[in-house]
Amino acid sequence: MWVANNWNDYEVIDCSDGEKLERWGEYLLVRPDPQVIWNTEKSHYGWKKMNGHYHRSAKGGGEWEFFNLPEQWSINYKSLKFQLKPFSFKHTGLFPEQAVNWDWFSEKIQHAGRPVKVLNLFAYTGGATLAAAAAGAFVTHVDASKGMVGWAKENAKASGLSEAPIRWLVDDCVKFVEREIRRGNKYDGIIMDPPSYGRGPKGEIWKIEASIYDFIGLCTQILSDEPLFFLINSYTTGLAPSVLSYMISTEIVKKFGGKAVSDEIGLPVASTGLILPCGASGRWCREAEA
């Protein structure tokens, strides 16, 4: 498992009975997590003194209950700063487990010895975009949500990256890639974090199981002649990590060589030393060990 263990401002403190207790900077949140199917004693004081608690509804969805939590605050990861705010579907605007991938591709960008163009698809609030830009890449950030792109720009400003070479686009990712093929634009690295289900800005429907394989094939057409890396993330429980490797292997390895590897990504749990699984990632690079 690839573990995001370089955080100072974030930690999973404890997990029990379908919930996780997290520290986001100086604030404690309790949120549901479907992976937490065990039930252990909730001895940490944070279980009773949290600043925010997301209650899952039996009918689907849920709602927040707040206890002295500001509307917005920030945390840091290395040189990056992220603005956080709780919103519907239990999220805060950041997936901390992705830091293990930020570190992986940042190292490749820094050691490339040449200018690197990166495309970040389904780019959300810009964690991967900012990590790539901070490492020295020219980044194109694409997301279908105008609000998420605006949030990503806020994070860039907070991180001192307002003047970094980042192109911000509100667009349907599939249609954008199709246009880039026609324009002949190429990228040295592609990052994608597709949702299980989603809609584009004009109502385009995305279902990951039906769409992802063809989309990976489409993206190979905009990789440069000497691409540096390819990364795909999945939070869909029906897609095993090995499926990500198979898709990357059949579409990218056969064309560019290199190696595809995949694994679960996770976060350490401070109270137990165990690792909480948080989805999976598939990686490709030209080196022997991806």
Salt bridges, closest charged atoms under 4 A:
GLU11 OE2 - ARG23 NE 2.99
GLU19 OE1 - LYS42 NZ 3.19
GLU19 OE2 - HIS53 NE2 2.67
GLU22 OE1 - ARG31 NE 2.67
ASP33 OD2 - LYS20 NZ 3.20
GLU65 OE1 - HIS55 NE2 2.71
ASP103 OD1 - LYS78 NZ 3.05
ASP171 OD2 - ARG179 NH2 1.96
GLU180 OE2 - ARG167 NH2 3.63
GLU180 OE1 - ARG183 NH2 2.67
ASP188 OD1 - ARG114 NH1 3.17
GLU204 OE2 - LYS175 NZ 3.29
GLU287 OE1 - LYS108 NZ 3.03
